[in-house]
Amino acid sequence: MSKKYSALDAQVRIAVSTAEAAFHLGRKPQTLRKWACFEDGPLRPVRINGRLAWPVAQIKQLLNKGDA
């Protein structure tokens, strides 16, 4: 079963779930969880009610670094 996520440019939320962030970054969700646990990744999540949320602005910024 494949999940469909909206494009980052069409995103109206401030932060997305780990699964959605991993999809946009081309990584596995467990990689993002590791970044959060060890605080050694290029992004820092926020915690909302104990769950990880990944700021859309930071994801866009990280993806645009490759364009510069």
C-alpha positions in Angstrom: 0.0 0.0 0.0 1.5 3.3 -1.1 0.6 6.5 0.7 0.1 9.7 -1.3 1.4 12.9 0.2 0.8 16.4 -1.1 3.6 18.4 -2.5 5.6 20.5 -0.1 4.7 23.7 -2.0 1.0 22.9 -1.5 1.5 22.2 2.2 -0.5 24.4 4.5 0.5 22.8 7.8 3.6 24.1 9.7 4.9 20.6 10.4 4.4 17.1 9.0 4.6 13.6 10.4 7.8 11.5 10.4 6.4 9.3 7.6 5.6 12.3 5.4 8.9 14.1 6.1 10.8 10.9 5.3 8.8 10.6 2.0 9.8 14.1 0.9 13.4 13.7 2.0 13.8 10.2 0.3 14.7 8.6 3.6 13.2 5.9 5.8 11.1 7.0 8.8 13.5 5.2 11.1 16.3 7.5 9.9 14.4 10.6 10.9 13.6 9.0 14.3 17.4 8.3 14.8 18.1 12.0 13.9 15.6 13.0 16.6 17.0 10.6 19.2 20.7 11.3 18.7 20.2 15.0 17.7 22.7 14.4 14.9 20.6 15.0 11.7 20.2 18.0 9.5 16.7 18.7 10.9 15.4 19.1 14.4 11.8 18.0 15.0 9.4 19.6 17.4 7.4 17.4 19.8 3.7 17.8 19.8 1.9 15.8 22.5 4.9 13.4 22.6 5.0 12.9 18.8 7.6 14.1 16.4 6.6 16.8 13.9 9.0 18.0 11.2 8.8 21.7 10.3 7.9 22.1 6.6 10.1 25.3 6.3 13.2 23.3 7.4 12.5 20.5 5.0 12.1 23.0 2.1 15.3 24.7 3.1 17.2 21.4 3.3 15.9 20.4 -0.1 16.8 23.8 -1.7 20.4 23.6 -0.6 21.0 21.2 -3.4 19.7 23.8 -5.9 22.2 26.5 -4.9 
